[in-house]
């Protein structure tokens, strides 16, 4: 669906209007941001309640309007608000999302607050030169999905692909390969609360060596085969030291048991089910339409967050 707004052009993100400084008169000009400026890192800084999340959502919505897919890591659980788009702006659209306690605090019924919310949104959008047609376009442009790794409350994600051999260009680039191996080993050890320093931790060095051995031979790993390889590694030496001197089998068995206990836990089963962590399929639908993927991790512990985010970033880089 087309819109006739003057700023609706590819490569331009509409972020509102330019505000006057001091006593200068308002120009009412739209504030446009060139999307090509977002080719590296950026940060939004502000005090609590200043609108950081709102600006972030605005940028993502503009990316959707420009047919740009997005991967969103959501540690607080509020980015699912991207799904709350109601082209008709009817009170009945807002009613299911009205908090009865909030309505009570305002001495209003749920229906009354829904009416007020719908009116506020309608008037607010109109004051900024936007309307129902643009909301409808936004909904049609992209499929927004909330993934919940480690939980079935949203769309489950299987992490098994996180240990597959990386692409050839990564295998042949020592720096990229070593960075991928190191981050994977660190995230895996975080699940068993081991602070694996890449230089001093024998656990980190052993797992890294196992990953390197298999990945250089273009061999995929599962968590089960990785745990088995910790007990019986596919090599007998770690550089100049024999394996038995560097990491005796009894100690390797303890590490394997720790990791086995994690994946044997019933709660870990949800990590192994669901959509594969295939970035191309996550970013684009079968029809080629760009997707907006929200990975909600507010329900995870700190170690679980580190584990999943590392696997997600590795898959993205790969």
Backbone as CSV, one residue per row, in Angstrom:
resi,resn,N_x,N_y,N_z,CA_x,CA_y,CA_z,C_x,C_y,C_z
1,UNK,0.851,-1.200,0.000,0.000,0.000,0.000,0.888,1.253,0.000
2,UNK,0.573,2.171,-0.875,1.359,3.393,-1.009,0.831,4.467,-0.066
3,UNK,1.741,5.337,0.333,1.336,6.522,1.082,1.804,7.735,0.307
4,UNK,1.186,8.881,0.561,1.553,10.094,-0.173,2.340,11.064,0.692
5,UNK,2.965,10.563,1.746,3.751,11.436,2.600,5.052,11.805,1.892
6,UNK,5.477,13.075,1.984,6.646,13.531,1.226,7.955,12.868,1.663
7,UNK,8.003,12.329,2.888,9.245,11.730,3.372,9.276,10.218,3.172
8,UNK,8.249,9.667,2.538,8.184,8.218,2.365,9.042,7.809,1.175
9,UNK,10.344,7.875,1.378,11.295,7.505,0.335,12.303,6.529,0.914
10,UNK,12.747,5.597,0.081,13.740,4.645,0.536,15.004,5.367,0.971
11,UNK,15.552,4.914,2.082,16.794,5.507,2.563,16.596,6.620,3.555
12,UNK,15.337,7.019,3.811,15.055,8.090,4.761,14.178,7.567,5.895
13,UNK,14.625,7.759,7.111,13.854,7.396,8.294,13.210,8.658,8.854
14,UNK,11.898,8.616,8.995,11.167,9.760,9.552,11.131,9.624,11.076
15,UNK,11.740,10.570,11.789,11.841,10.503,13.245,11.025,11.578,13.956
16,UNK,10.222,12.325,13.235,9.413,13.371,13.862,9.628,14.697,13.161
17,UNK,9.653,15.765,13.948,9.868,17.095,13.379,11.054,17.768,14.045
18,UNK,11.659,18.682,13.306,12.732,19.490,13.881,12.137,20.440,14.909
19,UNK,12.754,20.512,16.076,12.268,21.396,17.130,13.079,22.685,17.142
20,UNK,12.436,23.805,17.418,13.174,25.074,17.469,14.061,25.148,18.703
21,UNK,15.122,25.897,18.604,16.026,26.109,19.728,15.782,27.508,20.286
22,UNK,15.507,27.579,21.578,15.268,28.879,22.200,14.020,29.545,21.654
23,UNK,14.171,30.793,21.228,13.041,31.579,20.730,12.876,31.492,19.218
24,UNK,13.630,30.620,18.575,13.520,30.501,17.125,12.133,29.969,16.742
25,UNK,11.597,30.425,15.624,10.278,29.945,15.198,10.351,28.494,14.719
26,UNK,9.254,27.763,14.896,9.206,26.375,14.451,9.077,26.315,12.931
27,UNK,9.860,25.439,12.320,9.814,25.295,10.859,8.839,24.211,10.431
28,UNK,8.440,23.348,11.381,7.531,22.240,11.091,8.117,21.271,10.061
29,UNK,9.444,21.330,9.855,10.068,20.426,8.891,10.241,19.038,9.511
30,UNK,10.052,17.991,8.715,10.250,16.646,9.253,11.729,16.394,9.555
31,UNK,12.002,15.637,10.623,13.360,15.251,10.960,13.638,13.919,10.281
32,UNK,14.500,13.946,9.274,14.795,12.759,8.482,16.223,12.291,8.746
33,UNK,16.394,10.991,8.819,17.715,10.406,9.074,18.038,9.432,7.946
34,UNK,19.221,9.575,7.356,19.606,8.705,6.248,19.993,7.329,6.787
35,UNK,19.324,6.302,6.288,19.587,4.957,6.799,20.998,4.485,6.475
36,UNK,21.635,5.040,5.467,22.993,4.622,5.144,23.987,5.032,6.229
37,UNK,23.540,5.932,7.128,24.391,6.301,8.258,24.438,5.197,9.310
38,UNK,23.507,4.230,9.225,23.433,3.152,10.213,24.162,1.913,9.704
39,UNK,25.409,2.091,9.281,26.192,0.961,8.777,27.253,0.521,9.775
40,UNK,27.265,1.119,10.934,28.223,0.730,11.961,27.508,0.801,13.311
41,UNK,28.252,0.954,14.389,27.635,0.964,15.705,26.981,2.319,16.006
42,UNK,25.977,2.265,16.866,25.331,3.481,17.342,24.814,3.238,18.739
43,UNK,24.498,4.290,19.433,24.003,4.157,20.799,22.992,5.260,21.069
44,UNK,21.957,4.935,21.834,20.965,5.914,22.264,21.143,6.101,23.761
45,UNK,21.444,7.306,24.173,21.735,7.591,25.580,20.700,8.569,26.124
46,UNK,20.224,8.304,27.323,19.273,9.212,27.953,18.881,8.704,29.323
47,UNK,18.353,9.584,30.157,17.931,9.202,31.498,16.654,8.372,31.407
48,UNK,16.307,7.725,32.506,15.094,6.919,32.558,13.869,7.761,32.195
49,UNK,13.071,7.250,31.286,11.852,7.945,30.884,12.040,8.994,29.810
50,UNK,13.260,9.099,29.276,13.521,10.140,28.277,13.107,9.733,26.869
51,UNK,12.780,8.454,26.673,12.284,8.030,25.361,13.253,7.186,24.558
52,UNK,14.233,6.557,25.215,15.204,5.728,24.480,14.510,4.576,23.755
53,UNK,13.643,3.869,24.482,12.949,2.742,23.862,12.031,3.225,22.746
54,UNK,11.350,4.348,22.976,10.467,4.898,21.948,11.216,5.237,20.671
55,UNK,12.407,5.840,20.810,13.210,6.170,19.632,13.683,4.896,18.946
56,UNK,14.074,3.906,19.740,14.512,2.647,19.157,13.404,1.981,18.365
57,UNK,12.203,1.977,18.934,11.057,1.399,18.224,10.768,2.204,16.952
58,UNK,10.895,3.524,17.047,10.683,4.359,15.864,11.660,4.033,14.743
59,UNK,12.922,3.820,15.099,13.933,3.472,14.097,13.619,2.123,13.458
60,UNK,13.187,1.169,14.282,12.868,-0.153,13.746,11.649,-0.072,12.828
61,UNK,10.651,0.716,13.219,9.466,0.870,12.376,9.832,1.512,11.035
62,UNK,10.732,2.472,11.060,11.156,3.094,9.806,11.956,2.109,8.953
63,UNK,12.725,1.230,9.607,13.439,0.190,8.862,12.437,-0.741,8.178
64,UNK,11.360,-1.067,8.894,10.307,-1.897,8.301,9.717,-1.204,7.072
65,UNK,9.461,0.096,7.195,8.886,0.838,6.071,9.822,0.856,4.863
66,UNK,11.129,0.700,5.114,12.117,0.679,4.034,12.498,-0.736,3.619
67,UNK,11.711,-1.726,4.059,11.951,-3.128,3.705,13.301,-3.632,4.209
68,UNK,13.680,-3.176,5.397,14.932,-3.616,6.018,14.594,-4.579,7.158
69,UNK,15.131,-5.805,7.150,14.854,-6.746,8.245,15.615,-6.352,9.506
70,UNK,15.145,-6.811,10.652,15.787,-6.467,11.923,15.858,-7.682,12.829
71,UNK,16.957,-7.765,13.585,17.081,-8.699,14.698,17.188,-7.852,15.959
72,UNK,16.290,-8.086,16.898,16.210,-7.274,18.112,16.429,-8.178,19.320
73,UNK,17.423,-7.864,20.138,17.646,-8.582,21.390,16.999,-7.758,22.490
74,UNK,16.012,-8.345,23.146,15.173,-7.614,24.087,15.364,-8.142,25.510
75,UNK,16.234,-7.508,26.319,16.472,-7.996,27.682,15.412,-7.567,28.687
76,UNK,14.561,-6.612,28.323,13.561,-6.102,29.271,12.160,-6.625,28.985
77,UNK,11.917,-7.097,27.787,10.617,-7.645,27.455,9.592,-6.634,27.001
78,UNK,10.042,-5.473,26.506,9.064,-4.459,26.078,9.077,-4.187,24.574
79,UNK,9.953,-4.858,23.838,10.002,-4.605,22.403,8.880,-5.310,21.647
80,UNK,8.175,-6.204,22.320,7.017,-6.830,21.682,5.923,-5.798,21.402
81,UNK,6.078,-4.596,21.931,5.136,-3.509,21.628,5.077,-3.211,20.134
82,UNK,6.097,-3.669,19.383,6.072,-3.487,17.938,4.877,-4.190,17.296
83,UNK,4.343,-5.178,18.004,3.181,-5.900,17.484,1.877,-5.144,17.703
84,UNK,1.905,-4.137,18.564,0.685,-3.421,18.916,0.426,-2.293,17.922
85,UNK,0.068,-2.682,16.732,-0.274,-1.708,15.682,-1.732,-1.931,15.301
86,UNK,-2.531,-0.889,15.448,-3.974,-1.005,15.212,-4.403,0.025,14.167
87,UNK,-4.478,-0.377,12.892,-4.806,0.579,11.827,-6.153,1.266,12.013
88,UNK,-7.114,0.577,12.608,-8.446,1.181,12.761,-8.539,2.100,13.971
89,UNK,-7.579,1.971,14.889,-7.526,2.822,16.085,-8.854,2.809,16.850
90,UNK,-9.450,1.623,16.955,-10.709,1.488,17.685,-10.438,1.220,19.168
91,UNK,-11.296,1.697,20.053,-11.133,1.391,21.477,-11.078,-0.114,21.749
92,UNK,-11.829,-0.882,20.968,-11.836,-2.338,21.162,-10.477,-2.962,20.845
93,UNK,-9.674,-2.294,19.999,-8.323,-2.785,19.712,-7.422,-2.640,20.932
94,UNK,-7.615,-1.552,21.661,-6.756,-1.261,22.802,-7.212,-1.956,24.081
95,UNK,-8.489,-2.285,24.153,-9.066,-2.790,25.405,-8.336,-4.010,25.976
96,UNK,-7.960,-5.016,25.149,-7.279,-6.187,25.733,-5.951,-5.856,26.397
97,UNK,-5.388,-4.697,26.080,-4.073,-4.325,26.601,-4.161,-3.299,27.720
98,UNK,-5.358,-2.977,28.130,-5.542,-2.021,29.217,-5.368,-2.739,30.554
99,UNK,-4.555,-2.160,31.417,-4.343,-2.708,32.752,-5.484,-2.236,33.663
100,UNK,-6.290,-3.166,34.178,-7.404,-2.759,35.053,-6.934,-1.955,36.263
101,UNK,-5.771,-2.299,36.787,-5.254,-1.562,37.944,-4.959,-0.111,37.576
102,UNK,-4.418,0.105,36.372,-4.148,1.476,35.927,-5.450,2.245,35.746
103,UNK,-6.450,1.576,35.178,-7.753,2.223,35.010,-8.343,2.608,36.357
104,UNK,-8.194,1.732,37.339,-8.719,2.013,38.677,-8.018,3.207,39.306
105,UNK,-6.691,3.282,39.104,-5.934,4.412,39.660,-6.397,5.740,39.066
106,UNK,-6.887,5.684,37.843,-7.347,6.899,37.174,-8.856,7.113,37.340
107,UNK,-9.455,6.308,38.228,-10.894,6.397,38.476,-11.700,6.245,37.189
108,UNK,-11.279,5.283,36.365,-11.945,5.020,35.102,-12.207,3.523,34.986
109,UNK,-13.203,3.174,34.179,-13.415,1.775,33.852,-12.437,1.381,32.743
110,UNK,-12.317,0.095,32.499,-11.447,-0.371,31.424,-11.925,0.173,30.084
111,UNK,-13.239,0.179,29.883,-13.791,0.696,28.626,-13.486,2.186,28.455
112,UNK,-13.599,2.920,29.525,-13.339,4.360,29.449,-11.874,4.639,29.124
113,UNK,-10.988,3.884,29.759,-9.565,4.096,29.481,-9.214,3.651,28.063
114,UNK,-9.874,2.608,27.578,-9.657,2.178,26.194,-10.101,3.277,25.225
115,UNK,-11.247,3.895,25.506,-11.719,5.010,24.670,-10.714,6.160,24.673
116,UNK,-10.239,6.493,25.860,-9.290,7.607,25.976,-7.985,7.283,25.274
117,UNK,-7.503,6.050,25.414,-6.241,5.650,24.781,-6.351,5.712,23.263
118,UNK,-7.453,5.222,22.735,-7.657,5.263,21.288,-7.690,6.710,20.781
119,UNK,-8.377,7.582,21.534,-8.451,8.990,21.137,-7.076,9.646,21.199
120,UNK,-6.309,9.320,22.240,-4.970,9.891,22.389,-4.079,9.491,21.225
121,UNK,-4.137,8.213,20.859,-3.318,7.747,19.735,-3.758,8.404,18.425
122,UNK,-5.050,8.497,18.216,-5.548,9.105,16.975,-5.112,10.557,16.857
123,UNK,-5.286,11.305,17.948,-4.923,12.729,17.929,-3.411,12.900,17.829
124,UNK,-2.658,12.042,18.533,-1.204,12.152,18.496,-0.643,11.879,17.114
125,UNK,-1.128,10.831,16.471,-0.650,10.515,15.129,-1.023,11.618,14.136
126,UNK,-2.239,12.128,14.264,-2.684,13.198,13.367,-1.822,14.437,13.521
127,UNK,-1.441,14.740,14.767,-0.632,15.942,15.006,0.760,15.831,14.408
128,UNK,1.196,14.602,14.155,2.515,14.390,13.548,2.405,14.010,12.075
129,UNK,1.249,14.241,11.491,1.101,14.024,10.055,1.001,12.579,9.645
130,UNK,0.603,11.713,10.577,0.484,10.296,10.251,-0.941,9.835,10.542
131,UNK,-1.316,8.732,9.902,-2.678,8.257,10.089,-2.794,6.760,9.923
132,UNK,-4.022,6.318,9.729,-4.313,4.888,9.673,-3.632,4.198,8.493
133,UNK,-3.519,4.915,7.383,-2.941,4.302,6.188,-1.498,3.891,6.419
134,UNK,-0.745,4.728,7.145,0.668,4.382,7.389,0.791,3.211,8.352
135,UNK,-0.117,3.121,9.309,-0.098,1.978,10.224,-0.388,0.692,9.461
136,UNK,-1.343,0.740,8.557,-1.683,-0.438,7.758,-0.494,-0.853,6.897
137,UNK,0.191,0.131,6.311,1.380,-0.171,5.512,2.447,-0.840,6.366
138,UNK,2.635,-0.326,7.571,3.630,-0.895,8.482,3.324,-2.360,8.769
139,UNK,2.059,-2.684,8.994,1.670,-4.058,9.311,1.892,-4.983,8.130
140,UNK,1.702,-4.472,6.922,1.821,-5.302,5.737,3.271,-5.517,5.310
141,UNK,4.151,-4.620,5.733,5.522,-4.642,5.248,6.346,-5.799,5.802
142,UNK,6.102,-6.187,7.062,6.992,-7.140,7.706,6.226,-8.034,8.662
143,UNK,6.706,-9.268,8.802,6.180,-10.186,9.798,7.010,-10.026,11.064
144,UNK,6.365,-9.664,12.163,7.056,-9.471,13.437,6.844,-10.725,14.290
145,UNK,7.941,-11.339,14.722,7.880,-12.575,15.501,8.647,-12.405,16.802
146,UNK,8.058,-12.854,17.900,8.722,-12.824,19.205,9.246,-14.231,19.509
147,UNK,10.563,-14.370,19.515,11.204,-15.641,19.846,11.570,-15.641,21.329
148,UNK,11.355,-16.781,21.969,11.669,-16.900,23.396,12.575,-18.114,23.613
149,UNK,13.879,-17.960,23.440,14.791,-19.088,23.663,14.698,-19.589,25.099
150,UNK,14.697,-20.903,25.252,14.604,-21.470,26.592,13.206,-21.439,27.168
151,UNK,12.209,-21.116,26.346,10.833,-21.036,26.825,9.887,-21.299,25.660
152,UNK,8.687,-21.788,25.982,7.678,-22.037,24.954,6.586,-20.969,24.970
153,UNK,6.800,-19.884,25.704,5.784,-18.832,25.794,5.624,-18.075,24.488
154,UNK,6.697,-18.033,23.695,6.635,-17.421,22.369,6.997,-18.470,21.339
155,UNK,7.753,-18.091,20.315,8.250,-19.046,19.328,9.579,-19.592,19.837
156,UNK,9.628,-20.886,20.065,10.837,-21.514,20.598,11.951,-21.500,19.558
157,UNK,13.199,-21.548,20.041,14.369,-21.527,19.165,15.275,-22.689,19.542
158,UNK,15.670,-23.463,18.555,16.622,-24.546,18.792,18.044,-24.017,18.633
159,UNK,18.889,-24.290,19.627,20.261,-23.780,19.600,21.227,-24.759,18.966
160,UNK,20.728,-25.906,18.493,21.641,-26.940,18.015,22.521,-26.465,16.874
161,UNK,22.017,-25.574,16.040,22.820,-25.080,14.917,23.985,-24.237,15.381
162,UNK,23.983,-23.835,16.652,25.052,-22.984,17.163,26.407,-23.654,17.211
163,UNK,26.427,-24.985,17.065,27.693,-25.712,17.110,28.045,-26.326,15.760
164,UNK,27.318,-25.921,14.730,27.627,-26.405,13.386,28.889,-25.726,12.874
165,UNK,29.588,-26.413,11.976,30.808,-25.849,11.394,30.481,-24.543,10.679
166,UNK,31.281,-23.511,10.889,31.014,-22.222,10.235,31.292,-22.268,8.741
167,UNK,30.958,-21.183,8.066,31.149,-21.095,6.616,32.631,-21.108,6.256
168,UNK,32.892,-21.400,4.992,34.286,-21.523,4.528,35.084,-20.251,4.739
169,UNK,34.455,-19.094,4.530,35.201,-17.846,4.671,35.634,-17.615,6.118
170,UNK,34.896,-18.175,7.085,35.302,-18.079,8.484,36.404,-19.091,8.776
171,UNK,36.256,-20.302,8.251,37.258,-21.350,8.457,38.627,-20.915,7.952
172,UNK,38.651,-20.222,6.838,39.926,-19.834,6.227,40.481,-18.526,6.774
173,UNK,39.741,-17.878,7.670,40.210,-16.633,8.289,40.555,-16.927,9.746
174,UNK,41.841,-17.056,10.086,42.233,-17.447,11.449,41.653,-16.539,12.529
175,UNK,41.639,-15.239,12.285,41.123,-14.314,13.306,39.635,-14.539,13.558
176,UNK,38.869,-14.656,12.486,37.423,-14.878,12.643,37.142,-16.220,13.298
177,UNK,37.881,-17.243,12.875,37.666,-18.577,13.428,38.008,-18.618,14.913
178,UNK,39.146,-18.038,15.276,39.545,-18.041,16.692,38.563,-17.254,17.557
179,UNK,38.060,-16.134,17.035,37.087,-15.347,17.791,35.797,-16.137,17.989
180,UNK,35.374,-16.847,16.950,34.151,-17.649,17.026,34.318,-18.805,18.016
181,UNK,35.458,-19.474,17.944,35.735,-20.586,18.856,35.787,-20.093,20.297
182,UNK,36.478,-18.989,20.522,36.629,-18.460,21.876,35.309,-18.053,22.500
183,UNK,34.482,-17.351,21.728,33.194,-16.903,22.276,32.265,-18.085,22.526
184,UNK,32.313,-19.100,21.657,31.471,-20.281,21.855,31.887,-21.030,23.114
185,UNK,33.183,-21.207,23.311,33.673,-21.895,24.507,33.314,-21.116,25.767
186,UNK,33.471,-19.810,25.735,33.147,-18.975,26.899,31.674,-19.071,27.260
187,UNK,30.808,-18.993,26.247,29.367,-19.047,26.517,28.963,-20.411,27.051
188,UNK,29.563,-21.470,26.542,29.227,-22.816,27.006,29.649,-23.008,28.458
189,UNK,30.835,-22.537,28.805,31.307,-22.680,30.186,30.509,-21.811,31.153
190,UNK,29.925,-20.739,30.645,29.130,-19.880,31.526,27.907,-20.625,32.053
191,UNK,27.430,-21.632,31.315,26.274,-22.402,31.757,26.561,-23.184,33.035
192,UNK,27.844,-23.514,33.257,28.208,-24.266,34.462,29.028,-23.388,35.415
193,UNK,28.874,-22.068,35.219,29.501,-21.089,36.118,31.014,-21.232,36.208
194,UNK,31.637,-21.505,35.072,33.096,-21.535,34.991,33.550,-20.312,34.215
195,UNK,34.359,-19.495,34.863,34.901,-18.288,34.219,36.120,-18.704,33.409
196,UNK,35.871,-19.086,32.173,36.941,-19.655,31.355,37.803,-18.608,30.678
197,UNK,38.917,-18.284,31.284,39.858,-17.359,30.661,40.556,-18.069,29.496
198,UNK,40.565,-17.478,28.307,41.135,-18.151,27.138,42.608,-18.517,27.281
199,UNK,43.352,-17.821,28.142,44.783,-18.066,28.281,45.132,-18.993,29.435
200,UNK,44.321,-18.993,30.481,44.692,-19.742,31.680,43.755,-20.890,32.027
201,UNK,42.552,-20.903,31.499,41.579,-21.930,31.851,41.784,-23.178,30.992
202,UNK,42.077,-24.294,31.615,42.259,-25.521,30.841,40.923,-25.990,30.269
203,UNK,39.815,-25.669,30.946,38.501,-26.006,30.407,38.253,-25.276,29.086
204,UNK,38.587,-23.995,29.087,38.385,-23.186,27.877,39.304,-23.667,26.766
205,UNK,40.550,-23.951,27.096,41.506,-24.392,26.079,41.099,-25.744,25.504
206,UNK,40.628,-26.655,26.347,40.216,-27.974,25.869,39.021,-27.867,24.930
207,UNK,37.976,-27.155,25.359,36.786,-27.030,24.504,37.124,-26.303,23.209
208,UNK,37.956,-25.276,23.287,38.370,-24.559,22.076,39.114,-25.481,21.131
209,UNK,39.973,-26.321,21.680,40.742,-27.249,20.845,39.829,-28.256,20.163
210,UNK,38.808,-28.722,20.886,37.843,-29.666,20.303,37.065,-28.999,19.169
211,UNK,36.593,-27.778,19.410,35.864,-27.050,18.372,36.737,-26.824,17.144
212,UNK,37.962,-26.404,17.359,38.872,-26.157,16.242,39.116,-27.427,15.437
213,UNK,39.334,-28.525,16.135,39.606,-29.788,15.445,38.443,-30.160,14.522
214,UNK,37.232,-30.115,15.043,36.080,-30.529,14.242,35.747,-29.513,13.157
215,UNK,35.804,-28.239,13.487,35.426,-27.230,12.511,36.429,-27.140,11.370
216,UNK,37.711,-27.330,11.659,38.697,-27.317,10.581,38.496,-28.493,9.636
217,UNK,37.882,-29.557,10.127,37.562,-30.713,9.297,36.139,-30.644,8.751
218,UNK,35.518,-29.454,8.880,34.153,-29.199,8.398,33.199,-30.226,8.980
219,UNK,33.295,-30.439,10.286,32.427,-31.384,10.981,31.553,-30.634,11.982
220,UNK,30.247,-30.851,11.890,29.323,-30.246,12.838,29.424,-30.946,14.189
221,UNK,29.060,-30.213,15.228,29.022,-30.762,16.576,27.641,-30.555,17.173
222,UNK,27.209,-31.493,17.969,26.036,-31.294,18.818,26.545,-31.202,20.246
223,UNK,25.674,-30.797,21.156,26.095,-30.747,22.556,26.502,-32.132,23.050
224,UNK,25.784,-33.167,22.602,26.107,-34.526,23.034,27.494,-34.962,22.554
225,UNK,27.784,-34.713,21.273,29.096,-35.118,20.759,30.213,-34.279,21.366
226,UNK,29.917,-33.024,21.687,30.924,-32.178,22.322,31.263,-32.695,23.716
227,UNK,30.236,-33.093,24.472,30.467,-33.636,25.807,31.253,-34.944,25.713
228,UNK,30.909,-35.764,24.727,31.659,-37.006,24.526,33.110,-36.743,24.183
229,UNK,33.349,-35.684,23.403,34.715,-35.350,23.015,35.519,-34.804,24.187
230,UNK,34.858,-34.248,25.195,35.570,-33.795,26.392,36.135,-35.003,27.143
231,UNK,35.359,-36.073,27.196,35.831,-37.299,27.861,36.905,-37.978,27.022
232,UNK,36.680,-38.083,25.723,37.631,-38.734,24.814,37.938,-37.798,23.647
233,UNK,38.842,-36.836,23.848,39.164,-35.881,22.790,39.762,-36.562,21.563
234,UNK,39.585,-35.943,20.397,40.109,-36.523,19.153,41.595,-36.217,18.946
235,UNK,42.326,-35.973,20.010,43.771,-35.703,19.938,44.403,-36.153,21.253
236,UNK,45.697,-36.365,21.225,46.402,-36.887,22.395,47.297,-35.859,23.068
237,UNK,47.496,-34.720,22.403,48.347,-33.672,22.970,47.664,-32.322,22.843
238,UNK,47.950,-31.446,23.785,47.555,-30.045,23.688,48.852,-29.255,23.609
239,UNK,49.201,-28.924,22.381,50.505,-28.328,22.081,51.621,-29.246,22.583
240,UNK,52.455,-28.818,23.541,53.613,-29.634,23.935,53.281,-30.636,25.038
241,UNK,52.146,-30.485,25.698,51.806,-31.364,26.816,50.894,-32.504,26.351
242,UNK,51.117,-33.648,26.955,50.205,-34.757,26.697,48.854,-34.431,27.321
243,UNK,47.806,-34.993,26.763,46.467,-34.723,27.253,46.306,-35.137,28.706
244,UNK,46.911,-36.279,29.062,46.788,-36.769,30.440,47.480,-35.850,31.434
245,UNK,48.535,-35.164,30.998,49.215,-34.213,31.889,48.476,-32.889,31.954
246,UNK,47.998,-32.452,30.800,47.336,-31.147,30.741,45.973,-31.162,31.439
247,UNK,45.206,-32.239,31.217,43.844,-32.313,31.753,43.507,-33.793,31.957
248,UNK,43.843,-34.348,33.118,43.613,-35.778,33.377,42.162,-36.175,33.124
249,UNK,41.965,-37.437,32.740,40.641,-37.903,32.366,39.625,-37.767,33.492
250,UNK,40.036,-37.989,34.728,39.105,-37.864,35.853,38.554,-36.445,35.936
251,UNK,39.403,-35.460,35.680,38.961,-34.062,35.722,38.102,-33.727,34.496
252,UNK,38.460,-34.323,33.359,37.638,-34.099,32.168,36.241,-34.677,32.364
253,UNK,36.179,-35.812,33.043,34.885,-36.422,33.311,34.021,-35.518,34.187
254,UNK,34.634,-34.833,35.155,33.885,-33.914,36.011,33.278,-32.775,35.185
255,UNK,34.071,-32.244,34.249,33.568,-31.179,33.393,32.438,-31.693,32.505
256,UNK,32.633,-32.884,31.950,31.596,-33.471,31.099,30.308,-33.696,31.886
257,UNK,30.434,-34.143,33.135,29.257,-34.381,33.963,28.518,-33.087,34.254
258,UNK,29.261,-31.991,34.498,28.623,-30.703,34.739,27.777,-30.279,33.536
259,UNK,28.358,-30.381,32.354,27.638,-29.989,31.148,26.488,-30.953,30.864
260,UNK,26.699,-32.235,31.119,25.646,-33.217,30.909,24.451,-32.954,31.824
261,UNK,24.742,-32.573,33.084,23.660,-32.277,34.021,22.805,-31.113,33.537
262,UNK,23.459,-30.131,32.872,22.716,-28.984,32.356,21.753,-29.414,31.256
263,UNK,22.246,-30.145,30.271,21.383,-30.502,29.141,20.411,-31.615,29.504
264,UNK,20.703,-32.366,30.600,19.783,-33.413,31.040,18.615,-32.851,31.837
265,UNK,18.753,-31.613,32.285,17.684,-30.981,33.050,16.437,-30.825,32.188
266,UNK,15.255,-31.157,32.725,14.015,-31.006,31.945,13.821,-29.589,31.412
267,UNK,14.268,-28.598,32.166,14.081,-27.207,31.739,14.925,-26.867,30.508
268,UNK,15.993,-27.656,30.265,16.855,-27.360,29.122,16.264,-27.896,27.822
269,UNK,15.254,-28.771,27.939,14.669,-29.354,26.742,14.119,-28.323,25.780
270,UNK,13.610,-27.207,26.308,13.031,-26.174,25.453,14.086,-25.466,24.608
271,UNK,15.374,-25.593,25.002,16.454,-24.996,24.203,16.701,-25.790,22.913
272,UNK,16.265,-27.021,22.885,16.586,-27.907,21.776,15.427,-28.074,20.808
273,UNK,14.307,-27.394,21.067,13.131,-27.502,20.219,12.806,-26.146,19.610
274,UNK,12.118,-26.197,18.489,11.673,-24.951,17.878,12.383,-24.661,16.579
275,UNK,12.289,-23.411,16.142,12.886,-23.009,14.870,14.407,-22.993,14.971
276,UNK,15.086,-23.568,13.982,16.561,-23.538,14.004,17.077,-22.106,13.981
277,UNK,18.241,-21.919,14.563,18.861,-20.593,14.601,19.523,-20.313,13.250
278,UNK,18.667,-20.246,12.233,19.087,-20.000,10.856,18.794,-18.535,10.542
279,UNK,19.828,-17.720,10.528,19.645,-16.270,10.412,18.956,-15.883,9.109
280,UNK,19.307,-16.542,8.010,18.679,-16.191,6.734,17.174,-16.420,6.782
281,UNK,16.743,-17.543,7.359,15.312,-17.840,7.451,14.626,-16.928,8.456
282,UNK,15.363,-16.500,9.474,14.792,-15.604,10.473,14.602,-14.199,9.898
283,UNK,15.540,-13.765,9.061,15.480,-12.416,8.504,14.519,-12.290,7.323
284,UNK,14.344,-13.378,6.564,13.512,-13.287,5.367,12.556,-14.471,5.300
285,UNK,11.306,-14.190,4.911,10.325,-15.243,4.721,10.561,-15.968,3.409
286,UNK,9.818,-17.036,3.199,9.962,-17.804,1.963,9.595,-16.976,0.733
287,UNK,8.758,-15.963,0.934,8.384,-15.090,-0.181,9.371,-13.948,-0.378
288,UNK,10.459,-13.957,0.401,11.469,-12.911,0.275,11.174,-11.660,1.066
289,UNK,10.021,-11.626,1.736,9.655,-10.436,2.499,10.512,-10.342,3.750
290,UNK,11.030,-9.161,4.089,11.870,-9.029,5.285,11.067,-9.227,6.559
291,UNK,11.692,-9.855,7.535,11.058,-10.105,8.831,11.660,-9.222,9.909
292,UNK,10.921,-9.073,10.977,11.407,-8.389,12.176,11.384,-9.411,13.305
293,UNK,12.574,-9.787,13.778,12.705,-10.851,14.772,13.077,-10.267,16.124
294,UNK,12.224,-10.502,17.112,12.476,-10.037,18.476,12.852,-11.246,19.329
295,UNK,14.068,-11.229,19.866,14.496,-12.305,20.759,14.353,-11.806,22.194
296,UNK,13.270,-12.236,22.830,12.979,-11.807,24.199,13.719,-12.707,25.175
297,UNK,14.601,-12.115,25.990,15.424,-12.913,26.908,15.272,-12.451,28.355
298,UNK,14.201,-11.721,28.637,14.019,-11.197,29.998,13.804,-12.315,31.008
299,UNK,13.338,-13.471,30.545,13.059,-14.587,31.450,14.292,-15.428,31.769
300,UNK,15.407,-15.150,31.114,16.610,-15.963,31.279,17.502,-15.428,32.392
301,UNK,18.304,-16.311,32.972,19.313,-15.891,33.943,20.460,-15.201,33.201
302,UNK,21.354,-14.568,33.943,22.477,-13.863,33.314,23.343,-14.824,32.508
303,UNK,23.633,-16.016,33.058,24.469,-16.975,32.332,23.755,-17.484,31.091
304,UNK,22.451,-17.699,31.182,21.697,-18.159,30.019,21.635,-17.074,28.948
305,UNK,21.514,-15.830,29.373,21.516,-14.728,28.401,22.843,-14.680,27.652
306,UNK,23.934,-14.780,28.396,25.257,-14.742,27.766,25.407,-15.889,26.784
307,UNK,24.949,-17.062,27.179,25.044,-18.243,26.335,24.289,-18.031,25.030
308,UNK,23.019,-17.609,25.131,22.217,-17.477,23.920,22.677,-16.328,23.044
309,UNK,22.944,-15.172,23.633,23.340,-14.014,22.825,24.624,-14.309,22.066
310,UNK,25.556,-15.031,22.698,26.789,-15.388,22.009,26.499,-16.282,20.805
311,UNK,25.635,-17.284,20.985,25.282,-18.157,19.879,24.577,-17.381,18.767
312,UNK,23.699,-16.455,19.159,22.973,-15.656,18.164,23.938,-14.773,17.372
313,UNK,24.852,-14.111,18.056,25.808,-13.244,17.358,26.744,-14.057,16.474
314,UNK,27.160,-15.225,16.978,28.003,-16.097,16.150,27.283,-16.510,14.880
315,UNK,26.005,-16.879,15.016,25.221,-17.279,13.856,25.035,-16.118,12.891
316,UNK,24.903,-14.911,13.422,24.724,-13.730,12.587,25.996,-13.406,11.815
317,UNK,27.125,-13.484,12.506,28.410,-13.202,11.855,28.723,-14.251,10.812
318,UNK,28.398,-15.509,11.155,28.652,-16.601,10.237,27.847,-16.436,8.959
